Amino acid sequence: MTTFTERDVGSSVFDADREKIGVIAAVEDGTAYVEPGPSLTEELKAKLDWGDPDPDEAYALRPEWVEELNDDEVLLRTRPRD
């Protein structure tokens, strides 16, 4: 299971196709909050269960969606881990 820390703030978040979808804006109690980029499609927002986004808000990133986490990037999976 992926655990986020304050070091991850500012990391870019990419979908499985390596398209940048946002940036980690904050980490609270091990949960990363992603500020979506303006090009993030409604379909992907719905898939990640982010509902109707407000561009000024950040959304929780569920660990089961994370494929890889390194020093400055988060790569998402095509579907959540079971």
mmCIF file of the N, C-alpha and C atoms, coordinates in Angstrom:
data_MODEL
# 
_entry.id   MODEL 
# 
loop_
_atom_site.group_PDB 
_atom_site.id 
_atom_site.type_symbol 
_atom_site.label_atom_id 
_atom_site.label_alt_id 
_atom_site.label_comp_id 
_atom_site.label_asym_id 
_atom_site.label_entity_id 
_atom_site.label_seq_id 
_atom_site.pdbx_PDB_ins_code 
_atom_site.Cartn_x 
_atom_site.Cartn_y 
_atom_site.Cartn_z 
_atom_site.occupancy 
_atom_site.B_iso_or_equiv 
_atom_site.pdbx_formal_charge 
_atom_site.auth_seq_id 
_atom_site.auth_comp_id 
_atom_site.auth_asym_id 
_atom_site.auth_atom_id 
_atom_site.pdbx_PDB_model_num 
ATOM 1   N N  . MET A 1 1  ? 0.841   -1.176 0.000   1.00 0.00 ? 1  MET A N  1 
ATOM 2   C CA . MET A 1 1  ? 0.000   0.000  0.000   1.00 0.00 ? 1  MET A CA 1 
ATOM 3   C C  . MET A 1 1  ? 0.887   1.241  0.000   1.00 0.00 ? 1  MET A C  1 
ATOM 4   N N  . THR A 1 2  ? 0.492   2.220  -0.776  1.00 0.00 ? 2  THR A N  1 
ATOM 5   C CA . THR A 1 2  ? 1.260   3.450  -0.910  1.00 0.00 ? 2  THR A CA 1 
ATOM 6   C C  . THR A 1 2  ? 1.004   4.371  0.271   1.00 0.00 ? 2  THR A C  1 
ATOM 7   N N  . THR A 1 3  ? 2.075   4.905  0.847   1.00 0.00 ? 3  THR A N  1 
ATOM 8   C CA . THR A 1 3  ? 1.957   5.885  1.916   1.00 0.00 ? 3  THR A CA 1 
ATOM 9   C C  . THR A 1 3  ? 2.635   7.161  1.457   1.00 0.00 ? 3  THR A C  1 
ATOM 10  N N  . PHE A 1 4  ? 1.898   8.252  1.512   1.00 0.00 ? 4  PHE A N  1 
ATOM 11  C CA . PHE A 1 4  ? 2.435   9.537  1.094   1.00 0.00 ? 4  PHE A CA 1 
ATOM 12  C C  . PHE A 1 4  ? 2.983   10.288 2.300   1.00 0.00 ? 4  PHE A C  1 
ATOM 13  N N  . THR A 1 5  ? 4.025   11.112 2.050   1.00 0.00 ? 5  THR A N  1 
ATOM 14  C CA . THR A 1 5  ? 4.613   11.951 3.090   1.00 0.00 ? 5  THR A CA 1 
ATOM 15  C C  . THR A 1 5  ? 4.706   13.380 2.570   1.00 0.00 ? 5  THR A C  1 
ATOM 16  N N  . GLU A 1 6  ? 5.103   14.280 3.432   1.00 0.00 ? 6  GLU A N  1 
ATOM 17  C CA . GLU A 1 6  ? 5.264   15.686 3.044   1.00 0.00 ? 6  GLU A CA 1 
ATOM 18  C C  . GLU A 1 6  ? 6.259   15.849 1.894   1.00 0.00 ? 6  GLU A C  1 
ATOM 19  N N  . ARG A 1 7  ? 7.207   14.916 1.769   1.00 0.00 ? 7  ARG A N  1 
ATOM 20  C CA . ARG A 1 7  ? 8.175   14.982 0.660   1.00 0.00 ? 7  ARG A CA 1 
ATOM 21  C C  . ARG A 1 7  ? 7.509   14.871 -0.698  1.00 0.00 ? 7  ARG A C  1 
ATOM 22  N N  . ASP A 1 8  ? 6.298   14.295 -0.735  1.00 0.00 ? 8  ASP A N  1 
ATOM 23  C CA . ASP A 1 8  ? 5.598   14.093 -2.006  1.00 0.00 ? 8  ASP A CA 1 
ATOM 24  C C  . ASP A 1 8  ? 4.863   15.340 -2.498  1.00 0.00 ? 8  ASP A C  1 
ATOM 25  N N  . VAL A 1 9  ? 4.718   16.350 -1.636  1.00 0.00 ? 9  VAL A N  1 
ATOM 26  C CA . VAL A 1 9  ? 4.055   17.590 -2.054  1.00 0.00 ? 9  VAL A CA 1 
ATOM 27  C C  . VAL A 1 9  ? 4.839   18.203 -3.210  1.00 0.00 ? 9  VAL A C  1 
ATOM 28  N N  . GLY A 1 10 ? 4.127   18.576 -4.260  1.00 0.00 ? 10 GLY A N  1 
ATOM 29  C CA . GLY A 1 10 ? 4.755   19.142 -5.447  1.00 0.00 ? 10 GLY A CA 1 
ATOM 30  C C  . GLY A 1 10 ? 5.036   18.110 -6.528  1.00 0.00 ? 10 GLY A C  1 
ATOM 31  N N  . SER A 1 11 ? 4.875   16.822 -6.205  1.00 0.00 ? 11 SER A N  1 
ATOM 32  C CA . SER A 1 11 ? 5.098   15.768 -7.205  1.00 0.00 ? 11 SER A CA 1 
ATOM 33  C C  . SER A 1 11 ? 4.015   15.816 -8.272  1.00 0.00 ? 11 SER A C  1 
ATOM 34  N N  . SER A 1 12 ? 4.415   15.582 -9.495  1.00 0.00 ? 12 SER A N  1 
ATOM 35  C CA . SER A 1 12 ? 3.467   15.511 -10.604 1.00 0.00 ? 12 SER A CA 1 
ATOM 36  C C  . SER A 1 12 ? 2.757   14.166 -10.573 1.00 0.00 ? 12 SER A C  1 
ATOM 37  N N  . VAL A 1 13 ? 1.483   14.171 -10.951 1.00 0.00 ? 13 VAL A N  1 
ATOM 38  C CA . VAL A 1 13 ? 0.683   12.949 -11.000 1.00 0.00 ? 13 VAL A CA 1 
ATOM 39  C C  . VAL A 1 13 ? 0.335   12.679 -12.459 1.00 0.00 ? 13 VAL A C  1 
ATOM 40  N N  . PHE A 1 14 ? 0.628   11.448 -12.910 1.00 0.00 ? 14 PHE A N  1 
ATOM 41  C CA . PHE A 1 14 ? 0.409   11.055 -14.296 1.00 0.00 ? 14 PHE A CA 1 
ATOM 42  C C  . PHE A 1 14 ? -0.563  9.889  -14.355 1.00 0.00 ? 14 PHE A C  1 
ATOM 43  N N  . ASP A 1 15 ? -1.398  9.868  -15.403 1.00 0.00 ? 15 ASP A N  1 
ATOM 44  C CA . ASP A 1 15 ? -2.267  8.713  -15.606 1.00 0.00 ? 15 ASP A CA 1 
ATOM 45  C C  . ASP A 1 15 ? -1.443  7.580  -16.217 1.00 0.00 ? 15 ASP A C  1 
ATOM 46  N N  . ALA A 1 16 ? -2.083  6.446  -16.468 1.00 0.00 ? 16 ALA A N  1 
ATOM 47  C CA . ALA A 1 16 ? -1.372  5.270  -16.983 1.00 0.00 ? 16 ALA A CA 1 
ATOM 48  C C  . ALA A 1 16 ? -0.776  5.496  -18.369 1.00 0.00 ? 16 ALA A C  1 
ATOM 49  N N  . ASP A 1 17 ? -1.273  6.506  -19.091 1.00 0.00 ? 17 ASP A N  1 
ATOM 50  C CA . ASP A 1 17 ? -0.738  6.839  -20.416 1.00 0.00 ? 17 ASP A CA 1 
ATOM 51  C C  . ASP A 1 17 ? 0.357   7.897  -20.350 1.00 0.00 ? 17 ASP A C  1 
ATOM 52  N N  . ARG A 1 18 ? 0.804   8.216  -19.135 1.00 0.00 ? 18 ARG A N  1 
ATOM 53  C CA . ARG A 1 18 ? 1.859   9.214  -18.875 1.00 0.00 ? 18 ARG A CA 1 
ATOM 54  C C  . ARG A 1 18 ? 1.432   10.635 -19.217 1.00 0.00 ? 18 ARG A C  1 
ATOM 55  N N  . GLU A 1 19 ? 0.129   10.908 -19.155 1.00 0.00 ? 19 GLU A N  1 
ATOM 56  C CA . GLU A 1 19 ? -0.381  12.270 -19.317 1.00 0.00 ? 19 GLU A CA 1 
ATOM 57  C C  . GLU A 1 19 ? -0.467  12.893 -17.932 1.00 0.00 ? 19 GLU A C  1 
ATOM 58  N N  . LYS A 1 20 ? 0.091   14.081 -17.778 1.00 0.00 ? 20 LYS A N  1 
ATOM 59  C CA . LYS A 1 20 ? 0.056   14.741 -16.474 1.00 0.00 ? 20 LYS A CA 1 
ATOM 60  C C  . LYS A 1 20 ? -1.375  15.165 -16.163 1.00 0.00 ? 20 LYS A C  1 
ATOM 61  N N  . ILE A 1 21 ? -1.866  14.759 -14.975 1.00 0.00 ? 21 ILE A N  1 
ATOM 62  C CA . ILE A 1 21 ? -3.235  15.113 -14.600 1.00 0.00 ? 21 ILE A CA 1 
ATOM 63  C C  . ILE A 1 21 ? -3.302  16.084 -13.438 1.00 0.00 ? 21 ILE A C  1 
ATOM 64  N N  . GLY A 1 22 ? -2.190  16.314 -12.759 1.00 0.00 ? 22 GLY A N  1 
ATOM 65  C CA . GLY A 1 22 ? -2.209  17.253 -11.647 1.00 0.00 ? 22 GLY A CA 1 
ATOM 66  C C  . GLY A 1 22 ? -0.930  17.198 -10.840 1.00 0.00 ? 22 GLY A C  1 
ATOM 67  N N  . VAL A 1 23 ? -1.010  17.824 -9.654  1.00 0.00 ? 23 VAL A N  1 
ATOM 68  C CA . VAL A 1 23 ? 0.133   17.929 -8.756  1.00 0.00 ? 23 VAL A CA 1 
ATOM 69  C C  . VAL A 1 23 ? -0.355  17.659 -7.335  1.00 0.00 ? 23 VAL A C  1 
ATOM 70  N N  . ILE A 1 24 ? 0.463   16.968 -6.544  1.00 0.00 ? 24 ILE A N  1 
ATOM 71  C CA . ILE A 1 24 ? 0.108   16.773 -5.142  1.00 0.00 ? 24 ILE A CA 1 
ATOM 72  C C  . ILE A 1 24 ? 0.249   18.116 -4.441  1.00 0.00 ? 24 ILE A C  1 
ATOM 73  N N  . ALA A 1 25 ? -0.875  18.621 -3.935  1.00 0.00 ? 25 ALA A N  1 
ATOM 74  C CA . ALA A 1 25 ? -0.906  19.933 -3.302  1.00 0.00 ? 25 ALA A CA 1 
ATOM 75  C C  . ALA A 1 25 ? -0.691  19.851 -1.796  1.00 0.00 ? 25 ALA A C  1 
ATOM 76  N N  . ALA A 1 26 ? -1.046  18.710 -1.201  1.00 0.00 ? 26 ALA A N  1 
ATOM 77  C CA . ALA A 1 26 ? -0.921  18.553 0.248   1.00 0.00 ? 26 ALA A CA 1 
ATOM 78  C C  . ALA A 1 26 ? -0.933  17.074 0.594   1.00 0.00 ? 26 ALA A C  1 
ATOM 79  N N  . VAL A 1 27 ? -0.380  16.761 1.772   1.00 0.00 ? 27 VAL A N  1 
ATOM 80  C CA . VAL A 1 27 ? -0.455  15.410 2.326   1.00 0.00 ? 27 VAL A CA 1 
ATOM 81  C C  . VAL A 1 27 ? -0.886  15.553 3.772   1.00 0.00 ? 27 VAL A C  1 
ATOM 82  N N  . GLU A 1 28 ? -1.969  14.857 4.128   1.00 0.00 ? 28 GLU A N  1 
ATOM 83  C CA . GLU A 1 28 ? -2.471  14.881 5.499   1.00 0.00 ? 28 GLU A CA 1 
ATOM 84  C C  . GLU A 1 28 ? -2.716  13.454 5.950   1.00 0.00 ? 28 GLU A C  1 
ATOM 85  N N  . ASP A 1 29 ? -2.100  13.064 7.057   1.00 0.00 ? 29 ASP A N  1 
ATOM 86  C CA . ASP A 1 29 ? -2.270  11.719 7.615   1.00 0.00 ? 29 ASP A CA 1 
ATOM 87  C C  . ASP A 1 29 ? -2.040  10.624 6.576   1.00 0.00 ? 29 ASP A C  1 
ATOM 88  N N  . GLY A 1 30 ? -1.042  10.790 5.716   1.00 0.00 ? 30 GLY A N  1 
ATOM 89  C CA . GLY A 1 30 ? -0.693  9.784  4.725   1.00 0.00 ? 30 GLY A CA 1 
ATOM 90  C C  . GLY A 1 30 ? -1.520  9.803  3.455   1.00 0.00 ? 30 GLY A C  1 
ATOM 91  N N  . THR A 1 31 ? -2.499  10.712 3.372   1.00 0.00 ? 31 THR A N  1 
ATOM 92  C CA . THR A 1 31 ? -3.334  10.837 2.175   1.00 0.00 ? 31 THR A CA 1 
ATOM 93  C C  . THR A 1 31 ? -2.851  12.010 1.338   1.00 0.00 ? 31 THR A C  1 
ATOM 94  N N  . ALA A 1 32 ? -2.623  11.761 0.046   1.00 0.00 ? 32 ALA A N  1 
ATOM 95  C CA . ALA A 1 32 ? -2.211  12.826 -0.875  1.00 0.00 ? 32 ALA A CA 1 
ATOM 96  C C  . ALA A 1 32 ? -3.446  13.491 -1.451  1.00 0.00 ? 32 ALA A C  1 
ATOM 97  N N  . TYR A 1 33 ? -3.387  14.807 -1.587  1.00 0.00 ? 33 TYR A N  1 
ATOM 98  C CA . TYR A 1 33 ? -4.460  15.579 -2.201  1.00 0.00 ? 33 TYR A CA 1 
ATOM 99  C C  . TYR A 1 33 ? -3.931  16.193 -3.485  1.00 0.00 ? 33 TYR A C  1 
ATOM 100 N N  . VAL A 1 34 ? -4.607  15.864 -4.584  1.00 0.00 ? 34 VAL A N  1 
ATOM 101 C CA . VAL A 1 34 ? -4.158  16.265 -5.914  1.00 0.00 ? 34 VAL A CA 1 
ATOM 102 C C  . VAL A 1 34 ? -4.961  17.459 -6.396  1.00 0.00 ? 34 VAL A C  1 
ATOM 103 N N  . GLU A 1 35 ? -4.238  18.474 -6.837  1.00 0.00 ? 35 GLU A N  1 
ATOM 104 C CA . GLU A 1 35 ? -4.862  19.613 -7.506  1.00 0.00 ? 35 GLU A CA 1 
ATOM 105 C C  . GLU A 1 35 ? -4.856  19.273 -8.990  1.00 0.00 ? 35 GLU A C  1 
ATOM 106 N N  . PRO A 1 36 ? -6.051  19.054 -9.566  1.00 0.00 ? 36 PRO A N  1 
ATOM 107 C CA . PRO A 1 36 ? -6.097  18.620 -10.967 1.00 0.00 ? 36 PRO A CA 1 
ATOM 108 C C  . PRO A 1 36 ? -5.635  19.701 -11.929 1.00 0.00 ? 36 PRO A C  1 
ATOM 109 N N  . GLY A 1 37 ? -5.021  19.253 -13.013 1.00 0.00 ? 37 GLY A N  1 
ATOM 110 C CA . GLY A 1 37 ? -4.629  20.160 -14.079 1.00 0.00 ? 37 GLY A CA 1 
ATOM 111 C C  . GLY A 1 37 ? -5.828  20.508 -14.933 1.00 0.00 ? 37 GLY A C  1 
ATOM 112 N N  . PRO A 1 38 ? -5.750  21.591 -15.672 1.00 0.00 ? 38 PRO A N  1 
ATOM 113 C CA . PRO A 1 38 ? -6.889  22.036 -16.472 1.00 0.00 ? 38 PRO A CA 1 
ATOM 114 C C  . PRO A 1 38 ? -7.261  21.084 -17.598 1.00 0.00 ? 38 PRO A C  1 
ATOM 115 N N  . SER A 1 39 ? -6.358  20.199 -17.997 1.00 0.00 ? 39 SER A N  1 
ATOM 116 C CA . SER A 1 39 ? -6.650  19.302 -19.116 1.00 0.00 ? 39 SER A CA 1 
ATOM 117 C C  . SER A 1 39 ? -7.237  17.962 -18.674 1.00 0.00 ? 39 SER A C  1 
ATOM 118 N N  . LEU A 1 40 ? -7.428  17.770 -17.381 1.00 0.00 ? 40 LEU A N  1 
ATOM 119 C CA . LEU A 1 40 ? -7.962  16.506 -16.878 1.00 0.00 ? 40 LEU A CA 1 
ATOM 120 C C  . LEU A 1 40 ? -9.389  16.304 -17.368 1.00 0.00 ? 40 LEU A C  1 
ATOM 121 N N  . THR A 1 41 ? -9.624  15.195 -18.059 1.00 0.00 ? 41 THR A N  1 
ATOM 122 C CA . THR A 1 41 ? -10.938 14.954 -18.651 1.00 0.00 ? 41 THR A CA 1 
ATOM 123 C C  . THR A 1 41 ? -11.971 14.568 -17.603 1.00 0.00 ? 41 THR A C  1 
ATOM 124 N N  . GLU A 1 42 ? -13.226 14.842 -17.918 1.00 0.00 ? 42 GLU A N  1 
ATOM 125 C CA . GLU A 1 42 ? -14.324 14.483 -17.026 1.00 0.00 ? 42 GLU A CA 1 
ATOM 126 C C  . GLU A 1 42 ? -14.374 12.976 -16.795 1.00 0.00 ? 42 GLU A C  1 
ATOM 127 N N  . GLU A 1 43 ? -14.062 12.198 -17.826 1.00 0.00 ? 43 GLU A N  1 
ATOM 128 C CA . GLU A 1 43 ? -14.084 10.736 -17.704 1.00 0.00 ? 43 GLU A CA 1 
ATOM 129 C C  . GLU A 1 43 ? -13.094 10.259 -16.652 1.00 0.00 ? 43 GLU A C  1 
ATOM 130 N N  . LEU A 1 44 ? -11.880 10.805 -16.681 1.00 0.00 ? 44 LEU A N  1 
ATOM 131 C CA . LEU A 1 44 ? -10.874 10.399 -15.710 1.00 0.00 ? 44 LEU A CA 1 
ATOM 132 C C  . LEU A 1 44 ? -11.260 10.867 -14.315 1.00 0.00 ? 44 LEU A C  1 
ATOM 133 N N  . LYS A 1 45 ? -11.812 12.055 -14.194 1.00 0.00 ? 45 LYS A N  1 
ATOM 134 C CA . LYS A 1 45 ? -12.260 12.551 -12.892 1.00 0.00 ? 45 LYS A CA 1 
ATOM 135 C C  . LYS A 1 45 ? -13.322 11.631 -12.315 1.00 0.00 ? 45 LYS A C  1 
ATOM 136 N N  . ALA A 1 46 ? -14.235 11.182 -13.145 1.00 0.00 ? 46 ALA A N  1 
ATOM 137 C CA . ALA A 1 46 ? -15.283 10.271 -12.685 1.00 0.00 ? 46 ALA A CA 1 
ATOM 138 C C  . ALA A 1 46 ? -14.681 8.924  -12.287 1.00 0.00 ? 46 ALA A C  1 
ATOM 139 N N  . LYS A 1 47 ? -13.721 8.430  -13.071 1.00 0.00 ? 47 LYS A N  1 
ATOM 140 C CA . LYS A 1 47 ? -13.077 7.147  -12.788 1.00 0.00 ? 47 LYS A CA 1 
ATOM 141 C C  . LYS A 1 47 ? -12.382 7.172  -11.432 1.00 0.00 ? 47 LYS A C  1 
ATOM 142 N N  . LEU A 1 48 ? -11.755 8.291  -11.104 1.00 0.00 ? 48 LEU A N  1 
ATOM 143 C CA . LEU A 1 48 ? -11.060 8.433  -9.827  1.00 0.00 ? 48 LEU A CA 1 
ATOM 144 C C  . LEU A 1 48 ? -12.005 8.821  -8.699  1.00 0.00 ? 48 LEU A C  1 
ATOM 145 N N  . ASP A 1 49 ? -13.307 8.923  -8.999  1.00 0.00 ? 49 ASP A N  1 
ATOM 146 C CA . ASP A 1 49 ? -14.344 9.277  -8.030  1.00 0.00 ? 49 ASP A CA 1 
ATOM 147 C C  . ASP A 1 49 ? -14.106 10.667 -7.441  1.00 0.00 ? 49 ASP A C  1 
ATOM 148 N N  . TRP A 1 50 ? -13.736 11.623 -8.300  1.00 0.00 ? 50 TRP A N  1 
ATOM 149 C CA . TRP A 1 50 ? -13.513 12.993 -7.872  1.00 0.00 ? 50 TRP A CA 1 
ATOM 150 C C  . TRP A 1 50 ? -14.727 13.871 -8.104  1.00 0.00 ? 50 TRP A C  1 
ATOM 151 N N  . GLY A 1 51 ? -15.809 13.303 -8.622  1.00 0.00 ? 51 GLY A N  1 
ATOM 152 C CA . GLY A 1 51 ? -17.053 14.043 -8.798  1.00 0.00 ? 51 GLY A CA 1 
ATOM 153 C C  . GLY A 1 51 ? -16.897 15.274 -9.669  1.00 0.00 ? 51 GLY A C  1 
ATOM 154 N N  . ASP A 1 52 ? -17.745 16.268 -9.433  1.00 0.00 ? 52 ASP A N  1 
ATOM 155 C CA . ASP A 1 52 ? -17.676 17.529 -10.164 1.00 0.00 ? 52 ASP A CA 1 
ATOM 156 C C  . ASP A 1 52 ? -16.577 18.381 -9.562  1.00 0.00 ? 52 ASP A C  1 
ATOM 157 N N  . PRO A 1 53 ? -15.481 18.532 -10.257 1.00 0.00 ? 53 PRO A N  1 
ATOM 158 C CA . PRO A 1 53 ? -14.349 19.245 -9.676  1.00 0.00 ? 53 PRO A CA 1 
ATOM 159 C C  . PRO A 1 53 ? -14.496 20.753 -9.742  1.00 0.00 ? 53 PRO A C  1 
ATOM 160 N N  . ASP A 1 54 ? -13.943 21.378 -8.751  1.00 0.00 ? 54 ASP A N  1 
ATOM 161 C CA . ASP A 1 54 ? -13.758 22.817 -8.736  1.00 0.00 ? 54 ASP A CA 1 
ATOM 162 C C  . ASP A 1 54 ? -12.264 23.004 -8.965  1.00 0.00 ? 54 ASP A C  1 
ATOM 163 N N  . PRO A 1 55 ? -11.857 23.771 -9.969  1.00 0.00 ? 55 PRO A N  1 
ATOM 164 C CA . PRO A 1 55 ? -10.426 23.873 -10.280 1.00 0.00 ? 55 PRO A CA 1 
ATOM 165 C C  . PRO A 1 55 ? -9.572  24.415 -9.137  1.00 0.00 ? 55 PRO A C  1 
ATOM 166 N N  . ASP A 1 56 ? -10.215 25.017 -8.124  1.00 0.00 ? 56 ASP A N  1 
ATOM 167 C CA . ASP A 1 56 ? -9.461  25.553 -6.994  1.00 0.00 ? 56 ASP A CA 1 
ATOM 168 C C  . ASP A 1 56 ? -9.351  24.556 -5.848  1.00 0.00 ? 56 ASP A C  1 
ATOM 169 N N  . GLU A 1 57 ? -9.852  23.325 -6.035  1.00 0.00 ? 57 GLU A N  1 
ATOM 170 C CA . GLU A 1 57 ? -9.841  22.332 -4.971  1.00 0.00 ? 57 GLU A CA 1 
ATOM 171 C C  . GLU A 1 57 ? -8.868  21.207 -5.279  1.00 0.00 ? 57 GLU A C  1 
ATOM 172 N N  . ALA A 1 58 ? -8.462  20.510 -4.217  1.00 0.00 ? 58 ALA A N  1 
ATOM 173 C CA . ALA A 1 58 ? -7.618  19.326 -4.357  1.00 0.00 ? 58 ALA A CA 1 
ATOM 174 C C  . ALA A 1 58 ? -8.436  18.114 -3.923  1.00 0.00 ? 58 ALA A C  1 
ATOM 175 N N  . TYR A 1 59 ? -8.151  16.974 -4.524  1.00 0.00 ? 59 TYR A N  1 
ATOM 176 C CA . TYR A 1 59 ? -8.918  15.760 -4.295  1.00 0.00 ? 59 TYR A CA 1 
ATOM 177 C C  . TYR A 1 59 ? -8.029  14.654 -3.750  1.00 0.00 ? 59 TYR A C  1 
ATOM 178 N N  . ALA A 1 60 ? -8.588  13.847 -2.833  1.00 0.00 ? 60 ALA A N  1 
ATOM 179 C CA . ALA A 1 60 ? -7.837  12.746 -2.225  1.00 0.00 ? 60 ALA A CA 1 
ATOM 180 C C  . ALA A 1 60 ? -7.487  11.703 -3.280  1.00 0.00 ? 60 ALA A C  1 
ATOM 181 N N  . LEU A 1 61 ? -6.268  11.234 -3.231  1.00 0.00 ? 61 LEU A N  1 
ATOM 182 C CA . LEU A 1 61 ? -5.792  10.186 -4.133  1.00 0.00 ? 61 LEU A CA 1 
ATOM 183 C C  . LEU A 1 61 ? -5.774  8.878  -3.351  1.00 0.00 ? 61 LEU A C  1 
ATOM 184 N N  . ARG A 1 62 ? -6.629  7.955  -3.733  1.00 0.00 ? 62 ARG A N  1 
ATOM 185 C CA . ARG A 1 62 ? -6.713  6.670  -3.040  1.00 0.00 ? 62 ARG A CA 1 
ATOM 186 C C  . ARG A 1 62 ? -5.507  5.809  -3.407  1.00 0.00 ? 62 ARG A C  1 
ATOM 187 N N  . PRO A 1 63 ? -4.865  5.188  -2.424  1.00 0.00 ? 63 PRO A N  1 
ATOM 188 C CA . PRO A 1 63 ? -3.643  4.410  -2.669  1.00 0.00 ? 63 PRO A CA 1 
ATOM 189 C C  . PRO A 1 63 ? -3.814  3.278  -3.672  1.00 0.00 ? 63 PRO A C  1 
ATOM 190 N N  . GLU A 1 64 ? -4.998  2.702  -3.774  1.00 0.00 ? 64 GLU A N  1 
ATOM 191 C CA . GLU A 1 64 ? -5.185  1.576  -4.697  1.00 0.00 ? 64 GLU A CA 1 
ATOM 192 C C  . GLU A 1 64 ? -5.056  1.981  -6.161  1.00 0.00 ? 64 GLU A C  1 
ATOM 193 N N  . TRP A 1 65 ? -5.045  3.282  -6.438  1.00 0.00 ? 65 TRP A N  1 
ATOM 194 C CA . TRP A 1 65 ? -4.871  3.757  -7.814  1.00 0.00 ? 65 TRP A CA 1 
ATOM 195 C C  . TRP A 1 65 ? -3.399  3.965  -8.183  1.00 0.00 ? 65 TRP A C  1 
ATOM 196 N N  . VAL A 1 66 ? -2.502  3.894  -7.214  1.00 0.00 ? 66 VAL A N  1 
ATOM 197 C CA . VAL A 1 66 ? -1.091  4.213  -7.462  1.00 0.00 ? 66 VAL A CA 1 
ATOM 198 C C  . VAL A 1 66 ? -0.333  2.981  -7.945  1.00 0.00 ? 66 VAL A C  1 
ATOM 199 N N  . GLU A 1 67 ? 0.278   3.107  -9.110  1.00 0.00 ? 67 GLU A N  1 
ATOM 200 C CA . GLU A 1 67 ? 1.135   2.053  -9.667  1.00 0.00 ? 67 GLU A CA 1 
ATOM 201 C C  . GLU A 1 67 ? 2.564   2.218  -9.169  1.00 0.00 ? 67 GLU A C  1 
ATOM 202 N N  . GLU A 1 68 ? 3.046   3.467  -9.179  1.00 0.00 ? 68 GLU A N  1 
ATOM 203 C CA . GLU A 1 68 ? 4.441   3.739  -8.833  1.00 0.00 ? 68 GLU A CA 1 
ATOM 204 C C  . GLU A 1 68 ? 4.546   5.121  -8.205  1.00 0.00 ? 68 GLU A C  1 
ATOM 205 N N  . LEU A 1 69 ? 5.409   5.223  -7.202  1.00 0.00 ? 69 LEU A N  1 
ATOM 206 C CA . LEU A 1 69 ? 5.683   6.494  -6.534  1.00 0.00 ? 69 LEU A CA 1 
ATOM 207 C C  . LEU A 1 69 ? 7.188   6.621  -6.413  1.00 0.00 ? 69 LEU A C  1 
ATOM 208 N N  . ASN A 1 70 ? 7.737   7.723  -6.961  1.00 0.00 ? 70 ASN A N  1 
ATOM 209 C CA . ASN A 1 70 ? 9.168   7.952  -6.794  1.00 0.00 ? 70 ASN A CA 1 
ATOM 210 C C  . ASN A 1 70 ? 9.376   9.362  -6.262  1.00 0.00 ? 70 ASN A C  1 
ATOM 211 N N  . ASP A 1 71 ? 10.577  9.888  -6.357  1.00 0.00 ? 71 ASP A N  1 
ATOM 212 C CA . ASP A 1 71 ? 10.904  11.165 -5.725  1.00 0.00 ? 71 ASP A CA 1 
ATOM 213 C C  . ASP A 1 71 ? 10.073  12.346 -6.191  1.00 0.00 ? 71 ASP A C  1 
ATOM 214 N N  . ASP A 1 72 ? 9.656   12.368 -7.455  1.00 0.00 ? 72 ASP A N  1 
ATOM 215 C CA . ASP A 1 72 ? 8.946   13.553 -7.943  1.00 0.00 ? 72 ASP A CA 1 
ATOM 216 C C  . ASP A 1 72 ? 7.773   13.239 -8.859  1.00 0.00 ? 72 ASP A C  1 
ATOM 217 N N  . GLU A 1 73 ? 7.368   11.963 -8.927  1.00 0.00 ? 73 GLU A N  1 
ATOM 218 C CA . GLU A 1 73 ? 6.261   11.573 -9.797  1.00 0.00 ? 73 GLU A CA 1 
ATOM 219 C C  . GLU A 1 73 ? 5.406   10.489 -9.153  1.00 0.00 ? 73 GLU A C  1 
ATOM 220 N N  . VAL A 1 74 ? 4.132   10.530 -9.494  1.00 0.00 ? 74 VAL A N  1 
ATOM 221 C CA . VAL A 1 74 ? 3.202   9.466  -9.131  1.00 0.00 ? 74 VAL A CA 1 
ATOM 222 C C  . VAL A 1 74 ? 2.594   8.974  -10.438 1.00 0.00 ? 74 VAL A C  1 
ATOM 223 N N  . LEU A 1 75 ? 2.662   7.673  -10.669 1.00 0.00 ? 75 LEU A N  1 
ATOM 224 C CA . LEU A 1 75 ? 2.072   7.074  -11.859 1.00 0.00 ? 75 LEU A CA 1 
ATOM 225 C C  . LEU A 1 75 ? 0.861   6.266  -11.420 1.00 0.00 ? 75 LEU A C  1 
ATOM 226 N N  . LEU A 1 76 ? -0.294  6.555  -12.027 1.00 0.00 ? 76 LEU A N  1 
ATOM 227 C CA . LEU A 1 76 ? -1.524  5.868  -11.663 1.00 0.00 ? 76 LEU A CA 1 
ATOM 228 C C  . LEU A 1 76 ? -1.719  4.601  -12.478 1.00 0.00 ? 76 LEU A C  1 
ATOM 229 N N  . ARG A 1 77 ? -2.532  3.703  -11.950 1.00 0.00 ? 77 ARG A N  1 
ATOM 230 C CA . ARG A 1 77 ? -2.877  2.450  -12.618 1.00 0.00 ? 77 ARG A CA 1 
ATOM 231 C C  . ARG A 1 77 ? -4.053  2.687  -13.561 1.00 0.00 ? 77 ARG A C  1 
ATOM 232 N N  . THR A 1 78 ? -4.304  1.728  -14.443 1.00 0.00 ? 78 THR A N  1 
ATOM 233 C CA . THR A 1 78 ? -5.474  1.816  -15.318 1.00 0.00 ? 78 THR A CA 1 
ATOM 234 C C  . THR A 1 78 ? -6.744  1.447  -14.565 1.00 0.00 ? 78 THR A C  1 
ATOM 235 N N  . ARG A 1 79 ? -6.598  0.689  -13.479 1.00 0.00 ? 79 ARG A N  1 
ATOM 236 C CA . ARG A 1 79 ? -7.731  0.354  -12.606 1.00 0.00 ? 79 ARG A CA 1 
ATOM 237 C C  . ARG A 1 79 ? -7.179  0.140  -11.196 1.00 0.00 ? 79 ARG A C  1 
ATOM 238 N N  . PRO A 1 80 ? -8.020  0.292  -10.178 1.00 0.00 ? 80 PRO A N  1 
ATOM 239 C CA . PRO A 1 80 ? -7.507  0.169  -8.805  1.00 0.00 ? 80 PRO A CA 1 
ATOM 240 C C  . PRO A 1 80 ? -7.107  -1.263 -8.470  1.00 0.00 ? 80 PRO A C  1 
ATOM 241 N N  . ARG A 1 81 ? -6.192  -1.385 -7.516  1.00 0.00 ? 81 ARG A N  1 
ATOM 242 C CA . ARG A 1 81 ? -5.826  -2.712 -7.008  1.00 0.00 ? 81 ARG A CA 1 
ATOM 243 C C  . ARG A 1 81 ? -7.025  -3.279 -6.265  1.00 0.00 ? 81 ARG A C  1 
ATOM 244 N N  . ASP A 1 82 ? -7.164  -4.584 -6.339  1.00 0.00 ? 82 ASP A N  1 
ATOM 245 C CA . ASP A 1 82 ? -8.264  -5.246 -5.616  1.00 0.00 ? 82 ASP A CA 1 
ATOM 246 C C  . ASP A 1 82 ? -7.971  -5.338 -4.145  1.00 0.00 ? 82 ASP A C  1 
# 
